[in-house]
Amino acid sequence: VEQAAQETAKLRAARILTDSPGTGGNLEFTHPLIATAIYRAIPPGLRVGLHNAAAEAVRAAGLGPTAAARYLLEVPCEARPEAVACLREAAREYLRAGAPEAARRALARALQEPPPPEDRAALLHELACSTFLIEPAATVTHLRQALTEPGLSPGLRASIVYRLTQALAHTDRMAEAASVAAEEAHKATDPRTRLRMQADHFVWSAFRTDEPDSPARSRKLARLAERLTGRTLEERYILGLRAWDAMVRGEARQTVLDHAERALRGGMSWTDENRGFEVPASVALLFMYCDQPRRAEELFGRGIAECNAKGWRGSHLALGETLLGYIHYHRGGLAEAENHVREGLRIADRVEGAVPAQWFAIGVLIQTLLARGRIAEARQVADDHAFGETVPNAVIYPDPRTVYAELLLAEGRHAEAARLLSAVGGRQD
């Protein structure tokens, strides 16, 4: 110890080491370049041993899994269950802190270790959850791999399938999402799991532009909702879907609001990791269509606050900001609308494959710019995102082709707008 203190004093005097900020009495290098040069000078074999020793020391000192994970990422894969467990625990902490990229690195490394065979499916599921907010297309790949693993428990299988349908929907593969949910609902033996999968099937079917028989789906949904009290979360999701479907189909306003309030009575979170935010967001939005915009704003404010508190800066937050802007647009608050929608589009553009979230934001932004008389800016937004050239597979509000027709009208291109609106009307019929 005395020799170590002497050597430390020499390094301080040479301005290689200095005290770390804080009261812990720790040391750090005076400049990152010094740390890098010394690190690279350590022979590879010795460096690996030091990382291993550091990981064990950090864990023994109770400094937490994320501190140990930093060192485990630098050591060779040796199929150690304790390393896998530490990396998984670190990933959970990263996700709670709103750092999905760090969680993805830890889980990808745990998968390479590799984990015990019985843990592989659960690990793939966790990896998929870490990529969902930043790369939903990768989430699909991980979950399909997880479903091929043997010995899946019913609960884990239900969670994997739910996340798979959500990732498919968020990458504009609505028909596939609805089909996967319907197939799983048919297979499920547990009543709560079956009801949950039925709800997922109703969600993705309702947001398909090519749904083959929407009246039949509506009748089935209405019959199912009649028997439910809203006692469980699964039941409240069905009631929320029934409220949205009743609004879309022009049923009595009070019918819509009654079902919406019953759905909200027991609570619906936007950030429940085993549920989507689509139903809570739809229930919030229908209050705007039922002439209760303040209630809609309140619910969207809560949902956005939930996302921010959890660090969820993906499609959830993008759509929340966009639809809150849409409510402001309908109330005439065009400046507030533009601010929220631009923020929603900025977030959506950063998420790889977040196609529906982008379509929502672009359409509302164009409408808002047109309402503010900024036609050239609206055209630039449309051209930058190839808006009007393709038709998404998801139902988008406001309807993209109708928005594009509004832009054409504002530009004086009346004949083109008329043809497009006629085509939209034919499709709606």
Salt bridges, closest charged atoms under 4 A:
GLU7 OE2 - LYS10 NZ 3.63
ASP19 OD1 - ARG12 NH1 2.92
GLU78 OE1 - ARG80 NE 3.62
GLU101 OE1 - ARG104 NH2 2.86
GLU113 OE2 - ARG80 NE 3.69
GLU113 OE1 - ARG109 NH1 2.54
GLU126 OE2 - ARG88 NH2 2.58
GLU126 OE2 - ARG92 NH1 3.80
GLU135 OE1 - ARG104 NH1 2.72
GLU149 OE2 - ARG120 NE 2.91
GLU176 OE2 - ARG144 NH2 2.49
GLU176 OE1 - ARG173 NE 3.15
GLU183 OE2 - LYS187 NZ 3.34
GLU184 OE2 - ARG157 NE 2.80
ASP210 OD1 - ARG208 NE 2.98
GLU211 OE2 - ARG217 NE 2.83
GLU234 OE1 - ARG192 NH2 2.93
GLU234 OE2 - ARG275 NH2 2.54
ASP245 OD1 - ARG217 NH1 2.68
ASP245 OD1 - ARG249 NE 3.54
GLU251 OE2 - ARG242 NH1 2.91
GLU261 OE1 - ARG295 NH2 3.06
GLU273 OE2 - LYS310 NZ 3.94
GLU278 OE2 - HIS170 NE2 2.69
GLU297 OE2 - ARG331 NH1 2.57
GLU298 OE2 - ARG295 NH1 3.70
GLU298 OE2 - ARG302 NH2 2.26
GLU321 OE1 - HIS340 ND1 2.81
GLU338 OE2 - ARG342 NE 2.91
GLU338 OE1 - ARG372 NH1 2.66
GLU338 OE2 - ARG374 NH2 2.84
GLU343 OE2 - ARG313 NH2 3.19
GLU343 OE2 - ARG346 NH2 2.71
ASP349 OD2 - HIS385 NE2 3.65
GLU377 OE1 - ARG342 NH2 3.65
GLU377 OE2 - ARG374 NE 2.89
ASP383 OD1 - ARG379 NH1 3.06
GLU411 OE2 - ARG379 NE 2.78
GLU411 OE1 - ARG413 NH1 3.15
GLU416 OE1 - ARG413 NH2 2.86
